[in-house]
Amino acid sequence: MTSNLPVGTQPPTDAPRSAAPARPRRPKRPPRPAPPRPRRGPHADGTAPDGTAPDADDTAPDAGVPRPRVRIGSPAHLLAVVPGLLGFEPGQSIVVVGTESPGTAVRLTLRYDVPDPRRPDAAAALAAHAAGVLTAQRVTTAVAVGYGTDAAVAPVTSALRDRAAQAGISLTEVLRAENGRYWSYVCADPACCPPEGTPYDVTGHPAARAMAAAGAEVLAGRAELSASLAPVGGQPGAAMRRATAKAHTQVARCVTRLDRAGLRVTAARLTAVLGTVAVRDAIQRYRAGEQVGTEHAAWLTIALRQLRVRDDAWARMEPGHRNAHLRLWTDLTRLARPGYVAAPAALLAFCAWQAGEGALANVALDRALADNPGYSMALLLRDALDSGAPPAMARLPMTPEEVAAAYDAAEGAAAAEDVEATQDAKAAP
């Protein structure tokens, strides 16, 4: 499992669980399948250890599963596999790798931005979070690598070693890497750990080649991953903007015609009914290796704003089709215009978490929350990733049939309350 974590993110929680439909706050609001909500574990208070909230510009953690199965046998081996575990070159990062015991098979990987060395509280927060996640996942053996200068890395590694010792976690190796050389903070023997550092080669190492042969793609950095989900611009972006406006006009005209025919249907209800069919069709198209056109994509982004449509789509994200689903939600996340990004981006995050693509999951959540900071599905998924919950916990919360039944029941109850309210009004003196 791989997590990409900033300083001061939320403390660890237990693994998420599937949740039943939530009770509506207002009579006419249908209950919906709740996203997997993590159970709060020990030390969880949602703030940094100094009691402050996480910085607004911090990135959230990424959870994933390293593929293929990797074992670490030496410092050079560790440095060679870290980029493959993360999916990108670590840059200015603190990487903590939890391993199985006995043996050194990688079980959990955490990445943090290197904090400002002038902020000792940031180093302490990072160490506390890492130790908390390792403890919550019952990992008792780990190694760590800091990428950067000694002035920036040493305060963090010192805090990590102290906190790990307090938590009963054995840090068997702590390295610093910079400019193609590494230094060990736990080895004082100049014969194997010279003061000038030890040169290492990532790309030429057999472990790195083995991971690349198994399909482990390594991007230049996390910024490159973020760019892969950037909104489309130019002519495609303009076409999507026009198609989105056109779809809204078509819905309004259809509602007007139905109203004139004596059939009272709201735009939201019509969008939900037609949108559910459109999303199912898109899922089948992508599973068949196809795509959808601009007008279909625009209609999908509008329909997904209806929670019933989004939840129906969510319930259809079967792990066996994860690659097709990743393509679908990636396309829609990039095509969606402002105000329509949160739903497809959150669905992409869920599918990426399923697939063990933790960095992608968190970049998708960045897009979702930038579009709608209060989007509950994205917030709850971020909580799950913050906790270090493994992809095995990315379970579907409901079946499509259960989603439909929940919304039908809620809408039926709302209609009955409307009838009762009308009758009471007529009976009033």
C-alpha positions as CSV (number, residue, x, y, z in Angstrom):
1,M,0.0,0.0,0.0
2,T,1.4,3.4,-1.0
3,S,0.4,6.7,0.6
4,N,1.6,10.1,-0.5
5,L,1.4,12.3,2.6
6,P,2.1,15.9,3.5
7,V,3.0,17.2,6.9
8,G,0.1,17.7,9.2
9,T,-2.4,15.4,7.6
10,Q,-5.1,13.8,9.6
11,P,-4.0,11.1,12.1
12,P,-4.5,7.4,11.2
13,T,-7.9,5.6,11.4
14,D,-8.9,2.1,11.2
15,A,-9.9,0.6,7.8
16,P,-13.2,1.9,6.3
17,R,-16.4,0.0,6.3
18,S,-19.3,-0.1,4.0
19,A,-22.1,2.1,5.2
20,A,-25.9,1.9,5.0
21,P,-27.9,4.7,3.3
22,A,-27.9,7.9,5.4
23,R,-31.1,9.3,6.8
24,P,-32.1,12.5,5.0
25,R,-32.0,15.7,7.0
26,R,-35.0,17.1,5.2
27,P,-38.1,15.0,4.3
28,K,-37.7,15.5,0.5
29,R,-34.0,14.7,0.3
30,P,-33.5,11.0,-0.5
31,P,-31.0,9.0,1.6
32,R,-28.0,7.9,-0.3
33,P,-25.4,5.2,0.0
34,A,-22.7,6.7,2.3
35,P,-19.1,6.5,1.2
36,P,-16.9,4.1,3.2
37,R,-16.3,6.0,6.5
38,P,-13.2,5.2,8.4
39,R,-13.5,4.3,12.0
40,R,-11.4,6.6,14.2
41,G,-8.5,4.8,15.8
42,P,-6.2,5.8,18.6
43,H,-4.7,9.3,18.5
44,A,-7.2,10.4,15.8
45,D,-8.4,14.0,16.4
46,G,-8.3,15.4,12.8
47,T,-5.6,18.0,13.6
48,A,-1.8,18.1,13.7
49,P,-0.2,17.2,17.1
50,D,0.1,20.9,17.9
51,G,-3.7,21.2,17.7
52,T,-3.7,23.2,14.5
53,A,-5.6,22.1,11.4
54,P,-3.5,20.9,8.4
55,D,-2.2,23.6,6.1
56,A,-4.5,24.5,3.3
57,D,-1.9,23.9,0.6
58,D,-0.9,20.4,1.9
59,T,-1.5,17.5,-0.4
60,A,-3.5,14.5,1.0
61,P,-2.1,11.0,1.3
62,D,-2.2,8.4,-1.4
63,A,-2.8,4.7,-0.7
64,G,-1.8,2.0,-3.0
65,V,-0.3,-1.5,-3.4
66,P,3.2,-2.0,-4.7
67,R,3.3,-4.2,-7.8
68,P,5.0,-6.6,-8.3
69,R,5.8,-8.0,-4.9
70,V,9.1,-6.4,-3.8
71,R,11.7,-7.3,-1.2
72,I,14.4,-5.0,0.0
73,G,17.8,-6.5,0.6
74,S,20.2,-3.5,0.8
75,P,20.2,0.4,0.8
76,A,20.8,0.4,-3.0
77,H,17.9,-2.0,-3.4
78,L,15.6,0.2,-1.3
79,L,16.6,3.3,-3.3
80,A,16.0,1.5,-6.6
81,V,12.5,0.4,-5.8
82,V,11.1,3.5,-4.1
83,P,10.3,5.3,-7.4
84,G,8.4,2.2,-8.6
85,L,6.5,2.0,-5.4
86,L,5.4,5.6,-5.6
87,G,4.9,5.8,-9.3
88,F,7.1,8.9,-9.7
89,E,10.5,10.2,-8.7
90,P,10.4,11.2,-5.1
91,G,12.2,14.5,-5.3
92,Q,12.1,16.4,-2.0
93,S,10.4,13.7,0.0
94,I,10.4,11.6,3.1
95,V,9.5,8.0,2.3
96,V,8.7,5.5,5.0
97,V,8.4,1.8,3.9
98,G,6.8,-0.7,6.3
99,T,8.0,-4.2,5.8
100,E,6.7,-7.6,6.9
101,S,8.4,-9.5,9.6
102,P,10.1,-12.0,9.2
103,G,11.5,-11.0,5.9
104,T,11.6,-7.7,4.1
105,A,8.6,-7.8,1.8
106,V,7.2,-4.3,1.3
107,R,3.8,-4.0,2.9
108,L,3.2,-0.2,3.3
109,T,4.8,2.9,1.7
110,L,4.2,6.5,2.9
111,R,5.5,9.6,1.2
112,Y,5.7,13.1,2.7
113,D,6.9,16.4,1.4
114,V,10.1,17.4,3.1
115,P,9.0,20.0,5.7
116,D,10.6,23.4,6.3
117,P,13.6,22.7,8.6
118,R,12.6,25.9,10.5
119,R,9.4,24.2,11.6
120,P,10.3,21.5,14.2
121,D,6.6,21.1,14.8
122,A,6.2,20.0,11.2
123,A,8.8,17.3,11.6
124,A,7.1,16.1,14.8
125,A,3.7,16.0,13.1
126,L,5.1,14.0,10.2
127,A,6.8,11.5,12.5
128,A,3.6,11.1,14.6
129,H,1.5,10.5,11.6
130,A,3.9,7.9,10.1
131,A,4.1,6.0,13.4
132,G,0.4,6.2,13.8
133,V,-0.3,4.7,10.4
134,L,2.2,2.0,10.8
135,T,0.8,1.1,14.2
136,A,-2.8,1.1,12.9
137,Q,-1.8,-1.3,10.1
138,R,0.1,-3.4,12.6
139,V,3.5,-2.9,10.9
140,T,6.4,-3.2,13.4
141,T,9.4,-3.0,11.1
142,A,10.2,-0.2,8.7
143,V,12.9,1.7,6.8
144,A,13.0,5.4,5.8
145,V,14.6,7.5,3.1
146,G,14.9,11.3,3.1
147,Y,15.6,13.0,-0.3
148,G,17.3,16.3,0.1
149,T,19.9,18.1,2.1
150,D,21.0,17.0,5.6
151,A,19.7,20.3,7.1
152,A,16.2,19.5,5.7
153,V,16.2,15.7,6.2
154,A,17.9,15.2,9.6
155,P,15.3,16.8,11.8
156,V,12.6,14.6,10.3
157,T,14.6,11.4,10.5
158,S,15.5,12.2,14.1
159,A,11.8,12.7,15.0
160,L,10.9,9.5,13.1
161,R,13.5,7.5,15.1
162,D,12.2,8.8,18.4
163,R,8.6,8.3,17.6
164,A,9.2,4.9,16.1
165,A,11.0,3.8,19.3
166,Q,8.1,5.0,21.4
167,A,5.6,3.1,19.3
168,G,7.7,-0.1,19.3
169,I,8.5,0.1,15.6
170,S,11.9,-1.1,14.5
171,L,13.5,1.3,12.0
172,T,16.1,-1.0,10.5
173,E,17.5,1.6,8.1
174,V,17.3,5.4,7.7
175,L,18.9,6.9,4.7
176,R,19.4,10.3,3.1
177,A,19.8,10.5,-0.7
178,E,21.0,13.5,-2.7
179,N,22.7,13.9,-6.1
180,G,23.2,10.2,-6.7
181,R,24.7,9.4,-3.3
182,Y,23.2,8.1,0.0
183,W,24.1,8.3,3.6
184,S,22.9,6.2,6.5
185,Y,21.7,7.7,9.8
186,V,22.0,4.3,11.6
187,C,25.4,3.1,10.3
188,A,28.6,4.7,11.7
189,D,31.1,2.4,10.0
190,P,33.1,4.4,7.4
191,A,34.0,1.1,5.7
192,C,30.5,0.7,4.4
193,C,29.1,4.1,5.0
194,P,31.8,6.7,4.1
195,P,31.4,10.3,5.1
196,E,31.3,11.4,1.4
197,G,28.3,9.1,0.8
198,T,27.9,6.0,-1.3
199,P,27.0,6.3,-5.0
200,Y,24.0,4.5,-6.3
201,D,22.2,3.9,-9.6
202,V,18.4,3.7,-9.7
203,T,17.8,3.0,-13.4
204,G,20.5,0.4,-13.7
205,H,19.6,-1.6,-10.7
206,P,18.1,-5.1,-11.3
207,A,15.2,-4.4,-8.9
208,A,14.3,-1.2,-10.8
209,R,14.5,-3.1,-14.1
210,A,12.4,-5.9,-12.8
211,M,9.7,-3.5,-11.6
212,A,9.7,-1.7,-15.0
213,A,9.4,-5.0,-16.8
214,A,6.4,-5.8,-14.6
215,G,4.7,-2.6,-15.8
216,A,5.6,-0.2,-12.9
217,E,5.6,3.2,-14.6
218,V,7.7,5.9,-13.0
219,L,6.8,9.5,-13.8
220,A,9.2,12.4,-13.5
221,G,7.4,13.7,-10.4
222,R,4.0,14.2,-8.8
223,A,3.5,17.3,-10.8
224,E,3.5,15.2,-14.0
225,L,0.8,13.0,-12.5
226,S,-1.3,16.1,-11.6
227,A,-0.9,17.3,-15.2
228,S,-2.4,14.1,-16.4
229,L,-5.8,15.2,-14.8
230,A,-5.6,18.8,-15.8
231,P,-8.8,20.2,-17.5
232,V,-8.7,20.1,-21.3
233,G,-8.4,23.5,-22.9
234,G,-8.4,24.9,-26.4
235,Q,-11.0,23.6,-28.9
236,P,-11.9,20.5,-26.9
237,G,-12.6,22.6,-23.8
238,A,-14.6,25.1,-25.7
239,A,-16.6,22.3,-27.4
240,M,-17.3,20.8,-24.0
241,R,-18.5,24.1,-22.6
242,R,-20.9,24.5,-25.5
243,A,-22.2,20.9,-25.1
244,T,-22.8,21.4,-21.4
245,A,-24.9,24.5,-22.0
246,K,-26.8,22.8,-24.8
247,A,-27.6,19.8,-22.6
248,H,-29.1,22.1,-19.9
249,T,-31.2,23.8,-22.6
250,Q,-32.5,20.5,-23.9
251,V,-33.5,19.4,-20.4
252,A,-35.4,22.7,-19.8
253,R,-37.2,22.3,-23.1
254,C,-38.2,18.8,-22.4
255,V,-39.5,19.7,-18.9
256,T,-41.6,22.4,-20.5
257,R,-43.1,20.1,-23.1
258,L,-43.9,17.5,-20.5
259,D,-45.5,20.1,-18.3
260,R,-47.7,21.3,-21.2
261,A,-48.8,17.7,-21.7
262,G,-49.9,17.5,-18.1
263,L,-46.9,15.5,-16.9
264,R,-45.2,17.4,-14.1
265,V,-41.5,16.3,-14.0
266,T,-38.8,18.4,-12.4
267,A,-35.5,19.0,-14.3
268,A,-33.7,17.1,-11.5
269,R,-35.9,14.1,-11.8
270,L,-35.7,14.0,-15.5
271,T,-31.9,14.3,-15.4
272,A,-31.7,11.5,-12.9
273,V,-33.8,9.1,-14.9
274,L,-32.1,9.7,-18.3
275,G,-28.7,10.2,-16.7
276,T,-28.7,6.8,-15.0
277,V,-29.3,5.2,-18.4
278,A,-26.6,7.3,-20.0
279,V,-24.0,6.5,-17.3
280,R,-24.7,2.8,-17.6
281,D,-24.2,3.0,-21.4
282,A,-20.9,4.9,-20.9
283,I,-19.6,2.3,-18.5
284,Q,-20.4,-0.5,-21.0
285,R,-18.8,1.4,-23.8
286,Y,-15.6,1.9,-21.9
287,R,-15.6,-1.8,-20.8
288,A,-15.8,-2.6,-24.5
289,G,-12.7,-0.4,-25.2
290,E,-14.7,2.5,-26.6
291,Q,-15.1,6.1,-25.6
292,V,-18.0,8.7,-25.7
293,G,-18.3,11.8,-27.7
294,T,-18.3,15.4,-26.4
295,E,-22.1,15.7,-26.2
296,H,-22.4,12.4,-24.4
297,A,-19.6,13.4,-22.0
298,A,-21.3,16.8,-21.3
299,W,-24.5,15.1,-20.5
300,L,-22.8,12.6,-18.2
301,T,-21.1,15.4,-16.2
302,I,-24.5,17.1,-15.7
303,A,-26.3,13.8,-14.8
304,L,-23.6,12.9,-12.2
305,R,-24.4,16.0,-10.2
306,Q,-27.6,14.0,-9.2
307,L,-26.6,11.9,-6.3
308,R,-28.8,9.0,-7.4
309,V,-26.9,8.9,-10.7
310,R,-23.5,9.1,-9.1
311,D,-24.3,6.5,-6.5
312,D,-25.6,4.1,-9.2
313,A,-22.4,4.6,-11.1
314,W,-20.3,4.0,-7.9
315,A,-22.2,0.8,-7.2
316,R,-21.1,-0.5,-10.7
317,M,-17.4,0.0,-10.2
318,E,-16.6,-3.7,-10.2
319,P,-12.8,-4.3,-9.6
320,G,-12.6,-6.6,-12.5
321,H,-13.1,-3.7,-14.9
322,R,-10.9,-1.2,-13.1
323,N,-8.8,-0.2,-16.1
324,A,-11.9,0.6,-18.1
325,H,-13.3,2.6,-15.2
326,L,-10.1,4.5,-14.7
327,R,-10.2,5.5,-18.4
328,L,-13.8,6.6,-18.1
329,W,-13.5,8.8,-15.0
330,T,-10.1,10.2,-16.1
331,D,-11.7,11.4,-19.4
332,L,-14.7,12.9,-17.6
333,T,-12.5,14.5,-15.0
334,R,-10.5,16.2,-17.6
335,L,-13.5,17.2,-19.8
336,A,-15.8,18.4,-17.1
337,R,-16.2,22.1,-16.9
338,P,-16.0,24.0,-13.5
339,G,-18.8,23.1,-11.2
340,Y,-19.1,19.6,-12.7
341,V,-15.8,18.0,-11.8
342,A,-16.4,16.8,-8.2
343,A,-18.4,13.7,-9.0
344,P,-16.3,12.1,-11.8
345,A,-13.1,13.0,-10.0
346,A,-14.3,11.4,-6.8
347,L,-15.3,8.3,-8.7
348,L,-11.9,8.3,-10.3
349,A,-10.3,8.5,-6.8
350,F,-12.3,5.5,-5.7
351,C,-11.3,3.4,-8.7
352,A,-7.7,4.4,-8.4
353,W,-7.8,3.4,-4.7
354,Q,-9.3,0.0,-5.8
355,A,-6.4,-0.4,-8.3
356,G,-3.7,0.5,-5.8
357,E,-2.9,3.7,-7.6
358,G,-2.7,5.8,-4.5
359,A,-1.0,8.9,-6.0
360,L,-3.6,9.0,-8.8
361,A,-6.4,8.7,-6.2
362,N,-5.2,11.7,-4.3
363,V,-4.6,13.9,-7.3
364,A,-8.2,13.1,-8.3
365,L,-9.3,14.1,-4.8
366,D,-7.4,17.4,-5.3
367,R,-9.4,18.0,-8.4
368,A,-12.7,17.1,-6.7
369,L,-12.2,19.3,-3.7
370,A,-10.9,22.2,-5.7
371,D,-14.2,22.1,-7.6
372,N,-16.3,21.5,-4.5
373,P,-14.5,21.8,-1.1
374,G,-17.4,20.3,0.8
375,Y,-18.0,17.3,-1.5
376,S,-18.7,14.5,1.0
377,M,-17.6,11.5,-1.1
378,A,-14.2,13.1,-1.7
379,L,-13.8,14.1,1.9
380,L,-14.6,10.7,3.2
381,L,-12.3,9.0,0.6
382,R,-9.6,11.3,1.7
383,D,-10.1,10.3,5.3
384,A,-9.7,6.6,4.2
385,L,-6.5,7.4,2.4
386,D,-5.2,9.4,5.3
387,S,-5.7,6.4,7.5
388,G,-3.5,4.2,5.2
389,A,-6.4,2.0,4.5
390,P,-5.4,-0.6,1.9
391,P,-7.2,-1.0,-1.5
392,A,-8.8,-4.2,-0.1
393,M,-11.0,-1.8,1.9
394,A,-12.3,-0.1,-1.3
395,R,-15.4,-2.1,-1.2
396,L,-18.6,-1.1,-3.1
397,P,-21.0,0.3,-0.5
398,M,-24.2,-1.0,-2.1
399,T,-25.4,-2.9,-5.1
400,P,-27.1,-1.0,-8.0
401,E,-30.4,-2.6,-6.9
402,E,-30.0,-1.4,-3.3
403,V,-29.2,2.1,-4.5
404,A,-32.4,2.1,-6.6
405,A,-34.4,0.7,-3.7
406,A,-33.1,3.3,-1.3
407,Y,-33.9,6.3,-3.5
408,D,-37.3,4.9,-4.5
409,A,-38.2,4.4,-0.9
410,A,-37.1,7.9,0.0
411,E,-38.9,9.5,-3.0
412,G,-42.1,7.5,-2.1
413,A,-41.9,8.7,1.5
414,A,-41.5,12.3,0.3
415,A,-44.5,12.0,-2.0
416,A,-46.6,10.6,0.8
417,E,-45.6,13.5,3.1
418,D,-46.5,15.9,0.3
419,V,-50.0,14.3,0.0
420,E,-50.5,14.4,3.8
421,A,-49.4,18.0,3.9
422,T,-51.8,19.0,1.2
423,Q,-54.7,17.2,2.9
424,D,-53.8,18.9,6.2
425,A,-53.9,22.3,4.5
426,K,-57.3,21.6,3.0
427,A,-58.7,20.5,6.3
428,A,-57.4,23.5,8.2
429,P,-60.1,26.1,9.1
